[in-house]
Amino acid sequence: MVILKKFFILSAAMFIVMGLVGNGVWAEESGKININKAPVEILVQLDRVGEKYAQRIVEYREKNGPFKQPEDIMKVKGIGTKVWEANKDMISVK
């Protein structure tokens, strides 16, 4: 009985977590990072993006609205072609 109860609780927790990630809270099924939704803690996973630049990405989209294209990340102060080239296959905007 105790094992069945633990299994049920664990299954329910996994279902909730997978539902959040599957609905694109910050990432897509392809493993890309959605720069329109991801928090700072996720944006720092991009190459050459530290906490300071991740915060700038969040502030930019709050001020200017969502990014229309992945390469629009270069509109953020301090993010240029090197950051774009290092991450272009990891970035999503939808």
N, C-alpha and C positions, 0 to 999 in steps of 0.2 A: 504494500500500500504506500509506504514512504517513497519507494523508488518510483512508482507511478506518479506520485504527486510532484516529485522533483523533475521528472521528465516533462510533465505538463507545463510546469513553470518555465523551464528552460526553452521548451518549444514555443511558448507564447512570447517570450522575450526575443527569440530569434525572428519570429514572424514580424514583430513590431519593428525591429531594426532593419530587416530586409525591406519592409514596406517603405520606410523612410528613404533609404538609399535608392530603392527602385523607382521612387517617384521623383527622383532628380532634385533632392534637397540641395545638393551642391555638385553632384557628379552624375554623369550619364552612364549607361550600360557599357559604353565603349571605354570607360575609364578616363575620359577626358574631364577636365576641371572647367566648370561653367563659371566664367569670370563675372557673370551677372548675378550669381547667387552665392558663390563660395565665400565663407568668412575668412578672416585673416589667417586663422589656424590651418586652413586648407590651401590658400593661395601661396603660402611659404613653401609648399611642396614643389612649386615650379622652379626650374633651374634658374639661378641667378636672381631669385626673388626672395629677399629677406623680409623681416617683419615690417620694416619701414616702407618698402615698396608695396607690400601687400596692403598696408593701411592706406597708401595713396590710391591703390586700385579701388578699394571700397569707397573712399571719399570721392573719387572721381565719378563713380556711378551714382552715388547719392546726390551729387550736385548736378550732373549732366544727364542723368537717365541711363538706361541700359546701353551697353556696347552693341552696336549693330553688326559688326564683323569682328572676328577674332583679332585681326591686325590692328583694330582700334585701340588695343592695349598700349600701343606706342604713343597714344595721345596723353598718357599719364606721364607726368614729369619724372625724368630719370630712367624711363623705360624706352629703350631704342631698339635698333635692328638686332643687336647681339642677343638681347633677351627674347625678342620675337623669334629669331631663328632657332634658338635653343628650345623653344616651347611650342612652336606653331602646331605640332602634331598632338599636343596635349590640351589645347585650349578650345573651349566651346563657348558659344553665346546663347544657345537655345536649350 
